[in-house]
Each structure stands twice: as C-alpha cells, then as structure tokens.
Amino acid sequence: MCKTNYEALTRASSFLEENNREKGVARFLLQHVLGKSYSQLMQDLYEDISADDFQIFWSYVEEHKTGRPFQYIIGQETFYDRSFLVNEHVLIPRPETEELIVEVKNRTKKLFGAQFAPKVADIGTGSGAIAITIKKEMPTASVTATDISPEALEVAKQNAKMLEAEVKFKQGDLLAPIANEKWDIILSNPPYIGNDEAKEMSDTVLDYEPHLALFAEENGLQLYRKMAEQLPQMMKIPSFIGFEIGYAQGPAVQSMLQTAFPTATVEIVKDINQKNRFVFCTIDV
C-alpha cells in the first residue's frame, strides 16, 4: 500500500515499464480513479491516497499489464477535447483522426462558404467520434452515421446523447444505408489493415480492438474500392469525399477516386508526422 499519490504513481510507472507497457498510462489511470485533471494531480501529488482508491488503481494497473488498453479499462477516450465512451465493440479514437476534422472544417468553408449547412455522412462510424465531432464543430450540418455493427452503433448513440449531438444513425454495410440520397460531404475511416500485417501489430490492438473495424481484404484496400465504385451516383456538385488511410495506401486510394471522378481534384494529405494520412476528392465541376 502506498501512502501518497506520488508513491502510487511511481510504483505503477515502474511496474508497467518492467512489464513492457507504456509507463505513462499509470498517470491516466490515476487521474481517472481520483477524478482529477493533469494539473490537479500535479498539485495534489503528495497528498494521501485512500486505501480504496489505491486498490482500484492497482487493479487497473494490473489489468493493463495484460495488454488491455487503458481506454477500455476506464471506458473512455478523449477526442477533439471531448470525452467519448469506448468499449471492445469500437476502435479507440486516434489523435491523427482529429486532423481529419480540421481538414473538413477548412475545406467546407472554402468550398461552400461559412454559412452553408452541408449534408454529411460518416461511413463506419464506430464510437461516433467523427460524426459527433463534425456536428458539434459545424452545428448547421445535417449529419448521418452508418456502421455494420449494431453494438458499435449503440456506443455511438450513447455518445451522441451524452454530448448532445443530433446525429442520425443507420445500420448497414458501408454506403448501403444512405445510397439513395445525395451528399455534400462523405467521410470514412474504414478498416484498412491488410490481414498479413497482423503479425506486426501490438497485442494491445490485436487482442482487444474489434477485428471487424481493423482488417480488410485486398491488402486493406477492399472497402475503399467498393466505396469509390458507388460514390459517383451519390455526390452533389460541388461536394467532397474524405478518407483516412494507412500511410502506404495513398497512391492506390487516390487512383481509385480519380478513376471514379475523372474531373475531380484528388489529393493525398499528410498528418502532423508527415505521413500520408488522408485522401480528399473535391468534385466541383
């Protein structure tokens, strides 16, 4: 039993490092148990920790040692400064995907103007992070989100209710639930990992995150191909499409969209780490 927050944090950090886990996770777990922000924890670092809090904290630490992501342990992850519920039915939102939101906001203003109320679809929404964030950041937008997994949609619906975001949710495979409509913006961060890449993945991802949301056939390109084939009948003029991609998939996805939209501008966009991360297709003629 540790007496202070500092002792608990130091012990947990060392324990995780010794077991080949990221020691920084200890801080997130302790913040969650104590209900403190980072700055509050730093201020209260040498305060006593109760026996009950330490017991809960240490059980979380030991659970993370097995490889279970800490976001699933505490049941939440922060995305674009908002807290989202997560569990094993949805992928944990990644920081890189926040850059998709920034790109969408900038491109919407540039293509449609600041006062436009776009009709937006998020395909394969998972936790709802993209769809809900777009609605919160662009309140005039009409947002629909789809997913093939009913369990994932339940999580997304809970997040929309918790964050007071008016989003329509539809269950079905890729574009099928919205195929009979026309759209200003279609976004997707689909499964894009090839099955042969599994051996290179961290056990925290491979053993715990949903494979339905991770892997795709055709070296991870199958779902992009399917969407590229169907999208020409669904896009308004002007409009744009935004896909998150694996870092090596840019040229292939760009080619698919350029074939589908011969007169469109199709761009590969890098993330903050200078890796190819998004493909945007702008249809304005």
Buried (B, 14 or more C-beta within 10 A) or exposed (E): EBEBBBBBBBBBBEBBEEBEBEBEBBBBBBBBBBEBEEEEBEEBBEEEBEEEBBEBBBEBBEBBBEBBBBBBBBEBBEBBEBEBBBBBBBBBBBEBBBBBBEBBBEBBEEBBEEEEEBBBBBBBBBBBBBBBBBBBBBEEBBBBBBBBBEBBBBBBBBBBEEBEBEBBBBEEEBBBBBEEEEBBBBBBBBBBBBBEBEEEBEEBBBEBBBEBBBBBEEBBBBBBBBBBEBBBEBBBEEBBBBBBBBEBBBEBBBEBBBEBBEEBBBBBBEBEEEEBBBBBBBBEE
